[in-house]
Amino acid sequence: MKTLNVALPGRAYDIVIGSGLLKECGERIRAVTKAETIAVVTDSNVAPLYLQQVENSLKAAGFAVFDVVFPAGEQSKNIKTLNMLYERFADRGLTRGDCVVALGGGVTGDLAGFAAATMFRGVDLIQIPTTLLAQVDSSVGGKTAIDLPQGKNLVGAFYQPKLVLADTDCFRTLSARILCDGMAEVIKYGMIADAALFALLENLEGLEKLQPHWEEIICTCCDIKRAVVAEDERDTGRRGILNFGHTLGHAYEMAYHYETYTHGEGVAAGMVKMLELEEKLGRDVAAVRERLCTLLQKFDLPLEIPCSMEDYRAAVGLDKKAKGRKISIIEVEHIGQAEIVSMEKETLFALLEEGDKE
Ligand code: GLY
């Protein structure tokens, strides 16, 4: 079991990582909230697997508990489901002193997190992420959001949880594709901040050899994110490095209506494309690109996703890192080191177009 602390003044919280956390979540949550009632928000995939176990533990710790289950999938991360959550909270008598537990993957964490941030102008929130991607990224750092028809995560709030419980036993029920989806973010952490993590992954044979390393890997990723968030909670500077590969990754996800490629698959191809663009700018990153591609292939992640200039332009237009005519892009010249560079959007489009014609 490992514990990290996100050191934000007045809003510090722990991330606990290890095996068996679901069945002891009640006592751990009791230690961080004065709530009497807990609303557990989860989706139709996770409910049959873990809801009972979590509710039993919460009841044993003395909480009154009710649950809200919504249909699994990104299509649920919208204003309609959010409204359903608000109404269920109100119908079941949740009060301002109570608490919401988000039990599930990234969609659940973002949606339940935004509901907790806005219900009564904020009730306590606990994140219990059940996917690798949610454990290493979305459950940590306080970003909550819903999607609009125009794009992902366009409405949201920064709202830090009181506690994150990352139970590595949950991976037993994840498909290889969903684990690899999370591995793209793990590889991203190696690329932007930790050459030793990158090398550890290079030295492993593949997904099936990861089991003894989960705790260490998740802890390393959360430690990087924790430090970045403590420095730049509101994402106005250094936090941007966490978005390496994401601007182009979002274009790939969006171009295929979020149906064909997972987030991690988009990010994988986005990181490779970014390095290609860096090469066009004269940086010597051929060896870095080759190492990245070899590692991504080990986890069945795509190196390239076809995308039109129209789709690139649409995604960049919605990018939250864009300011006027400029966009921040993340460059990696050496594994483990990332830089944020401001670029004219038109320069980025010209580089992408150049790539298209080759
Ligand atoms: N997922 C990027 C961030 O939390 O800033």
Residues whose N, C-alpha, C, O or C-beta is under 5 A from the ligand:
A	BS01	LIG	V140 G141 K143 R239 L242
